[in-house]
C-alpha cells in the first residue's frame, strides 16, 4: 500500500488548499470578413493598395483577433510582386508567407476559411515564384493549394469560393503540355477543362454573399481562361461588355481588358484603355503600363513606341519580357534604319532579363544569330499582330514565296499570308497558305509550321468539323523541337479537349 510521507502529505495539502492563480485562456482567432475588410478587399483588387492597407491597419487595431486583414495583406504582396518583380521587395516580403500561413492555421476548425485562406496564399505565392524563376517551389505551392481547396470542397461543399479556385486549378492542370507532364504526375494534380470552367461559370452565377464578394476576382480568372484555354475571344469581349467592367477606375480590370485586347490583335482599343485609365497616384505604379502601351504603338509602326519601351526597360526591376521588349526596340530601330541602336539593343538581349517565357527564349535565340528579319515581313508581322490587317495585306500584295531568297523567309511569308487571310475570315485562302507553311517548315526549328497547324485546327473547330480539327491539333503536337513548343502544344491540347467535350 502506497503511503504519502510527511513531505508528500504537505505537498498534497498545498496543492489542494493553496489558491492557484488562473491561467488566462487564449482568445480564439476569428475569420470576420466584415464591412471594413470587404471595403479593403475591393480597394486592393482595384490596385489601390495603400488605401486597402490603411483600412486593414485600422481593422487590426480595433479587432486584433481577426485573421482576415492578414489574409488580405497577402493580396497586396501578390500584386506588388507579380506586377513589378522587384527582387528587393521579394526578399523583404517572402517571410510574410510563412507568418500568414501559421496565422491562418490558428482560425477555428469549423470554418471553411481555415483551409481556403491557406489555399489562396499558396496559390498566390506559386504565381509569384514563377515570376522569380523558382519553378520547382512554385509547383509545390500549386500542389498544396490544389490539395487544400480540394479537401475544403469535400468538407464544405456549400462554400462557393471553393468552386472558383478548384475550377481555375482544374483548368490549368488539364492543359499542362507534354514538356511538363512529369510535373503534373509528380505533384499528383489531375485536371479537366470542362469541369473546371463549369465550376467557375457556376460560381459567377451565384448570388450568395460569398459569390458576390469574390465576383470581381472570379471575372479576372474566368476571362483569361476563356481567352487562352477555351480560345473563345469573341465570347470574352462579349462577357466583358455585358459585365460593364469599369476599365477607368478599376486598374485590374483595365489591365485585363488592355492585355487581352492586345493579345487579340486589337492594339488600337488596348491603347485607348491604357491611356483612358484613372491617373490618380492612389493606384499601384507599375512599368507594365509602359510595356503594354509600347507594344500597342509598335504594332502600328508608331514612332512614339520607343519612348514607352525604353522607359519600361529603365524602370522595370524584373526579368519577364525584358528580352522581348529589347527585341521590339531593336526591330523598331532596324526598321528606322538606325543600325547602331538596333545592334546595341540586340546585344543587350543577350545579357538582360530571363528566358522563363517563350517570347523571351525566342528573343534570346534570335539575338544569338547574325541574321536580321526581312523588313517587309517584319512590318507585316507587326501590323498583323496589332490588328491592322489591310495595311499588312497591302504590303504583301502580289508577293509569293518566289519573291524571297531564303527558305526561312519563304516559310514565314506562307504563314503570314495564311494568318492575314485567316484574320479577315477568308478561310479557304488561309488554309492554302497554312498548308504551304507546314510543307515548308514541318521539319524546321521555326514555329511557323506548328502555329499554322494550330490555326488550321481552329478554323475547322469553328466550322464544327471537330474530327478534322483534332487531326490538325495533333499534327501541331507531333512537330518536335521548334520555338514556342510548350505554349503551342498547350493550346493544341486545349483544342483537342474542347473538341472531345472534355
VOMIKE-991383 format. One line per 8 residues: number of its first residue (from 1); their letters; for each residue y, z, x of C-alpha. Coordinates in Angstrom, 1 decimal, decimal comma, padded with zeros to 4 digits, always signed. Each point is the difference from the previous one (the first is absolute). Example, Ala and Ser with C-alpha at 12.3 -4.5 7.8 and 13.67 -1.06 7.14 Angstrom:
1 = AS = -004,5:+007,8:+012,3 ~ +003,4:-000,7:+001,4
This chain:
1 = XXXXXXXX = +000,0:+000,0:+000,0 ~ +003,4:-001,1:+001,4 ~ +002,5:+002,7:+000,2 ~ +003,7:-000,1:+000,8 ~ +001,0:+002,3:+002,8 ~ +003,3:+001,8:+000,0 ~ +001,9:-002,9:+001,5 ~ -001,6:-002,5:-002,5
9 = XXXXXXXX = +000,8:+002,3:-002,9 ~ +003,6:+000,4:+001,1 ~ +000,3:-003,8:+000,3 ~ -001,4:-000,5:-003,5 ~ +002,4:+002,5:-001,4 ~ +002,9:-001,7:+001,6 ~ -001,1:-003,4:-001,4 ~ -000,5:+001,5:-003,4
17 = XXXXXXXX = +003,1:+002,1:-000,3 ~ +002,7:-001,3:+002,3 ~ +002,1:-002,6:-001,8 ~ -000,5:-003,5:+001,4 ~ +003,1:-002,2:+000,2 ~ -000,5:-003,0:-002,2 ~ -000,4:-003,4:+001,8 ~ +002,4:-002,5:-001,6
25 = XXXXXXXX = -001,8:-002,8:-001,7 ~ +000,7:-003,6:+001,1 ~ +002,1:-001,8:-002,5 ~ -001,8:-003,1:-001,2 ~ +001,5:-003,3:+001,0 ~ +000,6:-002,5:-002,8 ~ +000,4:-003,7:-000,6 ~ +003,1:-000,1:-002,2
33 = XXXXXXXX = +001,4:-003,5:-000,5 ~ +003,1:+001,3:-001,7 ~ +003,1:-002,0:-000,9 ~ +001,6:+000,6:+003,4 ~ -003,1:-001,3:+001,8 ~ -000,2:-003,0:-002,4 ~ +003,7:-000,8:+000,8 ~ -000,7:+000,4:+003,7
41 = XXXXXXXX = -003,0:-002,3:-000,2 ~ +002,0:-002,7:-001,8 ~ +002,8:+000,2:+002,6 ~ -002,6:-000,3:+002,8 ~ -001,6:-003,1:-001,6 ~ +003,4:-001,6:-000,2 ~ +000,2:+000,6:+003,8 ~ +002,8:+002,5:-000,5
49 = XXXXXXXX = -001,8:+002,4:+002,3 ~ +002,8:+002,4:+000,9 ~ +000,7:+000,6:-003,7 ~ -003,7:+000,7:-000,6 ~ -000,2:+002,4:+002,9 ~ +003,0:+002,0:-001,2 ~ -001,6:+000,5:-003,4 ~ -003,3:+001,1:+001,7
57 = XXXXXXXX = +001,9:+002,4:+002,2 ~ +001,5:+001,7:-003,1 ~ -003,5:+000,1:-001,7 ~ -001,6:+001,6:+003,1 ~ +002,6:+002,8:-000,1 ~ -000,2:+000,7:-003,7 ~ -003,8:-000,5:-000,4 ~ -001,5:+000,7:+003,5
65 = XXXXXXXX = -003,6:-000,1:-001,3 ~ +000,4:-003,5:-001,5 ~ -002,0:-002,5:+002,1 ~ +001,4:-003,2:-001,5 ~ +003,1:+000,0:+002,3 ~ -002,2:-000,1:+003,1 ~ -002,1:-002,8:-001,6 ~ +003,1:-002,0:-000,7
73 = XXXXXXXX = +001,3:+000,5:+003,5 ~ -002,9:-002,1:+001,1 ~ +001,4:-002,9:-001,9 ~ +003,2:+000,4:+002,0 ~ -001,9:-000,1:+003,3 ~ -002,1:-002,9:-001,3 ~ +003,0:-002,2:-000,9 ~ +001,9:+000,9:+003,2
81 = XXXXXXXX = -002,9:-000,8:+002,3 ~ -001,4:-003,0:-001,9 ~ +003,3:-001,8:-000,2 ~ +001,5:+000,9:+003,3 ~ -002,9:+000,6:+002,3 ~ +002,0:+002,3:+002,4 ~ -002,5:+001,5:+002,5 ~ +002,3:+003,0:+000,5
89 = XXXXXXXX = +000,0:+000,7:-003,7 ~ -003,8:-000,5:-000,1 ~ -000,5:+002,6:+002,7 ~ +002,4:+002,4:-001,8 ~ -001,5:-000,4:-003,4 ~ -003,7:-000,3:+000,8 ~ -000,6:+003,8:+000,0 ~ +001,2:+000,1:-003,6
97 = XXXXXXXX = -003,2:-001,7:-001,1 ~ -002,3:+002,8:+000,9 ~ +002,4:+002,7:-001,3 ~ +000,3:-001,7:-003,4 ~ -003,7:-000,6:-000,3 ~ -000,6:+003,7:+000,6 ~ +002,7:+001,0:-002,5 ~ -001,5:-002,3:-002,7
105 = XXXXXXXX = -003,3:+001,8:+000,6 ~ +001,6:+003,3:-001,1 ~ +000,5:-001,3:-003,5 ~ -002,1:+001,1:-003,0 ~ -003,5:-001,4:+000,0 ~ +000,2:-000,9:-003,7 ~ +002,9:-002,4:+000,5 ~ -000,6:-003,8:+000,3
113 = XXXXXXXX = +003,0:+000,0:+002,4 ~ -002,0:+001,9:+002,7 ~ -002,0:-003,0:+001,1 ~ +002,4:-002,6:-001,3 ~ +002,9:+001,2:+002,2 ~ -002,3:+000,1:+003,1 ~ -001,3:-003,5:-000,8 ~ +003,5:-001,4:-000,2
121 = XXXXXXXX = +001,0:+001,6:+003,2 ~ -003,0:-001,5:+001,8 ~ +000,7:-003,4:-001,6 ~ +003,7:+000,0:+001,2 ~ -000,9:+001,1:+003,5 ~ -002,7:-002,8:+000,1 ~ +002,8:-002,5:-000,6 ~ +002,3:+001,6:+002,5
129 = XXXXXXXX = -002,7:+000,1:+002,7 ~ -000,7:-003,7:-000,5 ~ +003,7:-000,7:+000,7 ~ -000,3:+002,0:+003,3 ~ -003,2:-001,7:+001,1 ~ -002,4:+002,9:-000,7 ~ -002,4:-002,1:-002,0 ~ -003,0:+002,2:+000,6
137 = XXXXXXXX = +001,8:+003,2:-001,1 ~ +001,4:-002,0:-003,0 ~ -003,6:-001,0:-001,0 ~ -001,0:+003,7:-000,1 ~ +003,1:+000,9:-001,9 ~ -000,8:-002,7:-002,6 ~ -003,5:+001,2:-000,3 ~ +001,1:+003,6:-000,6
145 = XXXXXXXX = +002,5:-001,2:-002,6 ~ -002,7:-002,2:-001,7 ~ -002,6:+002,8:-000,2 ~ +002,5:+002,6:-001,2 ~ +001,4:-002,1:-002,9 ~ -003,6:-001,1:-000,9 ~ -001,0:+003,7:-000,2 ~ +003,1:+000,8:-001,9
153 = XXXXXXXX = -000,7:-002,8:-002,5 ~ -003,4:+001,6:-000,7 ~ +001,4:+003,5:-000,4 ~ +003,1:-000,9:-002,0 ~ -000,7:-003,4:-001,7 ~ +003,0:+000,4:-002,3 ~ +002,5:+000,4:+002,8 ~ +001,5:-003,5:-000,1
161 = XXXXXXXX = +001,5:-000,2:+003,6 ~ -003,6:-000,1:+001,3 ~ -000,3:-003,5:-001,5 ~ +003,0:-001,2:+002,0 ~ -001,2:+001,0:+003,5 ~ -003,7:-000,5:-000,7 ~ +000,8:-003,5:-001,3 ~ +002,2:-000,9:+002,9
169 = XXXXXXXX = -002,5:+001,1:+002,6 ~ -002,9:-001,7:-001,9 ~ +001,9:-003,3:+000,1 ~ +000,8:+000,4:+003,7 ~ -003,6:+000,8:+000,8 ~ -001,2:-003,0:-002,0 ~ +001,9:-002,4:+002,2 ~ -000,8:+001,2:+003,5
177 = XXXXXXXX = -000,6:-003,1:+002,0 ~ -003,3:-000,6:+002,0 ~ +001,8:+000,8:+003,2 ~ +000,4:+003,6:-001,2 ~ -003,3:+000,4:-001,9 ~ -001,2:+002,5:+002,6 ~ +002,9:+002,3:-001,0 ~ -000,8:+000,0:-003,8
185 = XXXXXXXX = -003,7:+000,7:+000,8 ~ +000,9:+002,8:+002,4 ~ +002,5:+001,6:-002,3 ~ -002,3:-000,3:-003,1 ~ +002,6:-001,8:-002,1 ~ -001,0:-002,2:-002,8 ~ +002,3:-002,2:-002,0 ~ +000,5:-002,3:-003,0
193 = XXXXXXXX = +003,1:-002,0:-000,6 ~ -000,6:-000,3:-003,7 ~ -000,7:+003,7:-000,6 ~ +002,8:+001,1:+002,2 ~ +002,6:-002,3:-001,6 ~ -001,2:+001,1:-003,5 ~ +000,5:+003,6:+001,0 ~ +003,6:-000,6:+001,1
201 = XXXXXXXX = +000,7:-002,1:-003,1 ~ -001,3:+002,8:-002,2 ~ +002,2:+002,5:+001,8 ~ +003,1:-002,1:-000,5 ~ -000,7:-000,2:-003,7 ~ -000,3:+003,8:-000,2 ~ +002,6:+002,0:-001,9 ~ -000,9:+003,6:+001,0
209 = XXXXXXXX = +002,4:+002,0:+002,2 ~ -001,8:-000,8:+003,2 ~ -000,2:-003,7:-000,7 ~ +003,7:+000,0:-000,7 ~ +000,8:+002,0:+003,1 ~ -001,9:-002,2:+002,4 ~ +000,8:-003,3:-001,8 ~ +002,5:-001,3:+002,6
217 = XXXXXXXX = -002,3:+000,7:+002,9 ~ -002,9:-001,8:-001,8 ~ +002,2:-003,1:-000,5 ~ +000,5:-000,2:+003,7 ~ -003,8:+000,0:+000,8 ~ -000,9:-002,2:-003,0 ~ +002,5:-002,7:+000,9 ~ -001,2:-000,3:+003,6
225 = XXXXXXXX = -003,7:+000,0:-001,0 ~ +000,6:-002,5:-002,8 ~ +002,0:-002,3:+002,3 ~ -002,3:+000,1:+003,1 ~ -003,5:+000,8:-001,4 ~ +000,1:-001,6:-003,5 ~ +002,2:-002,8:+001,3 ~ +001,9:+000,1:-003,3
233 = XXXXXXXX = +003,5:-000,6:+001,3 ~ +001,5:-001,2:-003,4 ~ -001,6:+003,0:-001,7 ~ +001,6:+002,3:+002,5 ~ +003,5:-001,3:-000,6 ~ -000,5:-000,1:-003,7 ~ -001,1:+003,7:+000,2 ~ +003,1:+000,9:+002,1
241 = XXXXXXXX = +002,2:-001,7:-002,6 ~ -001,7:+001,7:-002,9 ~ +000,4:+003,4:+001,7 ~ +003,7:-000,6:+000,5 ~ -000,2:+001,4:+003,4 ~ +003,4:+001,2:+001,5 ~ +000,1:-001,9:+003,2 ~ +003,6:+001,0:+000,6
249 = XXXXXXXX = -000,1:+003,8:+000,0 ~ -003,8:+000,6:+000,6 ~ -000,4:-001,1:+003,7 ~ -003,8:+000,2:-000,1 ~ +000,0:-002,5:-002,9 ~ +002,5:-002,1:+001,8 ~ -002,2:-000,2:+003,1 ~ -003,0:-000,7:-002,2
257 = XXXXXXXX = +001,7:-002,8:-001,9 ~ +001,7:-001,6:+003,1 ~ -003,2:+000,2:+002,1 ~ -002,2:-001,6:-002,6 ~ +002,6:-002,7:-000,7 ~ +000,2:-000,7:+003,7 ~ -003,8:-000,3:+000,3 ~ -000,1:-002,2:-003,1
265 = XXXXXXXX = +002,3:-002,6:+001,5 ~ +003,0:+001,1:-001,9 ~ +002,4:+000,8:+002,8 ~ +003,1:-000,6:-002,0 ~ -000,9:+002,6:-002,6 ~ -001,0:+002,4:+002,7 ~ +003,3:-000,4:+001,7 ~ +001,9:+000,7:-003,3
273 = XXXXXXXX = -002,0:+003,2:-000,5 ~ +000,6:+001,3:+003,5 ~ +003,7:-000,7:-000,1 ~ +000,4:+001,3:-003,5 ~ -001,5:+003,5:+000,5 ~ +002,1:+003,1:-000,1 ~ +001,5:+000,5:+003,4 ~ +000,5:+003,8:-000,3
281 = XXXXXXXX = -000,7:+002,0:+003,2 ~ -002,2:+002,3:-002,2 ~ -002,9:-002,4:+000,4 ~ -002,4:-000,1:+003,0 ~ +001,5:-002,1:+002,7 ~ -002,6:-002,4:+001,3 ~ +000,2:-003,1:+002,3 ~ -002,6:-001,7:-002,3
289 = XXXXXXXX = +002,8:-001,2:-002,2 ~ +001,4:-002,0:+002,9 ~ -003,5:-001,4:+000,7 ~ -000,6:-001,1:-003,6 ~ +003,5:-001,5:-000,3 ~ -000,4:-001,8:+003,4 ~ -003,3:-001,5:-001,2 ~ +001,6:-001,1:-003,3
297 = XXXXXXXX = +002,7:-001,8:+001,9 ~ -002,1:-001,5:+002,8 ~ -002,2:-001,6:-002,8 ~ +003,1:-002,0:-001,1 ~ +000,9:-000,8:+003,7 ~ +003,2:+002,1:-000,6 ~ +001,9:+000,7:+003,2 ~ +000,7:+003,5:-001,2
305 = XXXXXXXX = -003,7:+000,9:+000,4 ~ +000,4:+000,8:+003,7 ~ +002,4:+002,9:-000,4 ~ -002,3:+001,8:-002,4 ~ -003,1:-000,5:+002,0 ~ +001,7:+001,0:+003,2 ~ +001,4:+003,1:-001,6 ~ -003,5:+000,9:-001,2
313 = XXXXXXXX = -001,4:-000,3:+003,6 ~ +002,9:+002,1:+001,3 ~ -000,4:+002,9:-002,5 ~ -003,7:+000,1:-000,9 ~ -002,0:+002,5:+002,0 ~ -003,4:-001,0:-001,3 ~ -002,5:-002,8:+001,0 ~ -001,1:-001,7:-003,2
321 = XXXXXXXX = +001,3:-003,6:-000,4 ~ +002,1:+000,3:+003,2 ~ -001,8:-002,9:+001,6 ~ +000,2:-002,0:-003,2 ~ +003,8:+000,5:-000,2 ~ +000,4:-000,9:+003,6 ~ -002,0:-003,2:-000,7 ~ +002,4:-000,8:-002,9
329 = XXXXXXXX = +002,9:+000,5:+002,3 ~ -001,5:-002,2:+002,7 ~ -000,6:-002,7:-002,6 ~ +003,5:+000,3:-001,3 ~ +001,6:-000,6:+003,4 ~ -002,6:-002,7:+000,8 ~ +001,1:-001,9:-003,1 ~ +003,6:+000,5:+000,9
337 = XXXXXXXX = -000,7:-001,6:+003,4 ~ +000,7:+003,2:+001,9 ~ -003,0:-000,1:+002,4 ~ +001,2:+003,0:+002,1 ~ +000,1:+002,4:-002,9 ~ -003,1:-001,4:-001,6 ~ -001,9:+000,6:+003,2 ~ +001,5:+003,5:+000,5
345 = XXXXXXXX = -001,2:+001,1:-003,4 ~ -003,4:-001,5:+000,5 ~ -000,4:+001,9:+003,2 ~ +000,9:+003,3:-001,8 ~ -002,8:-000,6:-002,4 ~ -002,5:+000,6:+002,9 ~ +001,3:+003,5:+000,8 ~ +001,3:+001,3:-003,4
353 = XXXXXXXX = -001,5:+001,3:-003,1 ~ -003,8:+000,1:-000,8 ~ -002,7:-002,3:-001,3 ~ -001,2:+002,2:-002,9 ~ +001,1:-002,6:-002,5 ~ -001,5:-003,5:+000,1 ~ +003,5:-001,5:-000,1 ~ +000,8:+001,9:+003,2
361 = XXXXXXXX = -003,3:-001,2:+001,5 ~ +000,8:-003,6:-000,7 ~ +003,5:+000,4:+001,5 ~ -001,5:+001,5:+003,1 ~ -002,5:-002,8:+000,3 ~ +002,7:-002,7:-000,3 ~ +002,3:+001,8:+002,5 ~ -002,8:-000,1:+002,5
369 = XXXXXXXX = +000,0:-003,8:+000,1 ~ +002,4:-002,5:+001,4 ~ +000,0:-002,0:-003,2 ~ +002,8:-000,1:-002,7 ~ -000,5:-001,0:-003,6 ~ +000,8:-003,5:-001,2 ~ +003,6:+000,4:-001,2 ~ -000,5:-002,1:-003,1
377 = XXXXXXXX = -003,1:+001,9:-001,1 ~ +001,7:+003,3:+000,9 ~ +003,0:-000,7:-002,3 ~ -002,4:-001,1:-002,7 ~ -002,0:+003,2:+000,4 ~ +003,1:+002,3:-000,2 ~ +001,4:-001,8:-003,0 ~ -003,4:+000,0:-001,8
385 = XXXXXXXX = -000,5:+003,7:+000,7 ~ +003,5:+000,6:-001,6 ~ -000,8:-002,0:-003,1 ~ +002,3:-002,9:+000,9 ~ -002,8:-002,5:-000,8 ~ +001,9:-003,1:-000,7 ~ +002,1:+000,3:+003,2 ~ -003,3:+000,4:+002,0
393 = XXXXXXXX = -001,6:-002,9:-001,8 ~ +003,0:-002,1:+000,9 ~ -000,5:+000,7:+003,7 ~ -003,6:-001,1:-000,2 ~ +000,5:-003,0:-002,3 ~ -001,6:-003,2:+001,4 ~ -001,9:+001,9:+002,6 ~ -003,8:+000,2:+000,6
401 = XXXXXXXX = -002,3:+001,4:+002,7 ~ +000,5:-003,2:+002,0 ~ +003,7:+001,0:+000,6 ~ -001,1:+003,0:+002,2 ~ -001,5:-000,3:+003,5 ~ -001,8:+003,4:+000,3 ~ -003,1:+001,0:-001,9 ~ +001,5:+003,3:-001,0
409 = XXXXXXXX = +003,1:-001,8:-001,4 ~ -002,2:-002,3:-002,0 ~ -001,8:+003,0:-001,4 ~ +003,2:+001,9:-000,8 ~ +001,5:-003,0:-001,7 ~ -003,0:-000,4:-002,3 ~ +000,2:+003,7:-000,9 ~ +003,7:+000,0:-000,5
417 = XXXXXXXX = -000,1:-003,1:-002,2 ~ -002,8:+001,5:-002,0 ~ +001,8:+003,3:-000,5 ~ +003,2:-001,7:-001,1 ~ -001,8:-002,1:-002,6 ~ -001,8:+003,1:-001,1 ~ +003,3:+001,9:-000,4 ~ +001,5:-002,8:-002,1
425 = XXXXXXXX = -003,2:+000,1:-002,1 ~ -001,3:-003,5:+001,0 ~ -003,5:+001,4:+000,4 ~ -001,8:-003,4:+000,6 ~ +002,1:-000,9:+003,0 ~ -000,1:+003,6:+001,2 ~ -003,9:-000,1:+000,1 ~ +000,1:-003,4:+001,8
433 = XXXXXXXX = +002,1:+001,5:+002,8 ~ -001,8:+003,3:+000,1 ~ -003,4:-001,8:+000,5 ~ +001,6:-002,0:+002,8 ~ +001,2:+003,2:+001,6 ~ -003,5:+001,5:-000,3 ~ -001,6:-003,1:+001,6 ~ +002,5:+000,1:+002,8
441 = XXXXXXXX = -000,1:+003,8:+000,7 ~ -003,2:+001,6:-001,2 ~ -001,2:+000,6:+003,6 ~ +003,5:+000,8:+001,5 ~ +001,7:+003,3:+000,6 ~ +003,0:-000,7:-002,2 ~ -000,1:+001,6:-003,5 ~ +001,0:-003,2:-001,9
449 = XXXXXXXX = -003,5:-001,1:-001,0 ~ -001,0:+003,4:-001,2 ~ +003,2:+000,4:-001,9 ~ -000,5:-003,5:-001,5 ~ -003,4:+001,0:-001,3 ~ +001,4:+003,2:-001,4 ~ +002,8:-001,8:-001,8 ~ -002,5:-002,6:-001,3
457 = XXXXXXXX = -002,0:+002,9:-001,5 ~ +003,2:+001,3:-001,7 ~ +000,5:-003,5:-001,6 ~ -003,5:-000,1:-001,4 ~ +000,2:+003,7:-001,1 ~ +003,3:-000,8:-001,9 ~ -001,8:-003,0:-001,7 ~ -002,8:+002,4:-001,1
465 = XXXXXXXX = -002,6:-001,7:+002,1 ~ -001,2:+003,3:+001,6 ~ -003,2:-001,3:+001,6 ~ +001,9:-002,7:+001,9 ~ +002,6:+002,6:+000,9 ~ -002,7:+002,3:+001,4 ~ -001,3:-002,8:+002,2 ~ +003,5:-000,5:+001,5
473 = XXXXXXXX = +000,5:+003,8:+000,5 ~ -003,4:+000,2:+001,7 ~ +000,9:-003,0:+002,2 ~ +003,2:+001,9:+001,1 ~ -002,1:+003,0:+000,9 ~ -002,5:-002,1:+001,9 ~ +002,6:-001,3:+002,4 ~ -000,2:+002,1:+003,2
481 = XXXXXXXX = +002,3:+001,2:+002,7 ~ +003,4:-001,2:-001,3 ~ +003,4:+001,5:-000,4 ~ +000,5:+002,4:-002,9 ~ -003,8:+000,2:-000,5 ~ -000,1:+003,5:-001,6 ~ +002,9:-000,5:-002,4 ~ -001,2:-003,4:-001,1
489 = XXXXXXXX = -003,5:+001,3:-000,5 ~ +001,3:+002,9:-002,0 ~ +001,8:-002,3:-002,3 ~ -003,0:-002,3:-000,3 ~ -002,3:+002,9:-000,7 ~ +002,4:+001,3:-002,7 ~ +000,0:-003,5:-001,5 ~ -003,8:-000,1:-000,2
497 = XXXXXX = +000,0:+003,5:-001,6 ~ +002,4:-001,2:-002,7 ~ -002,1:-003,1:-000,7 ~ -003,1:+002,1:-000,2 ~ +001,8:+002,4:-002,3 ~ -000,7:+002,9:+002,3
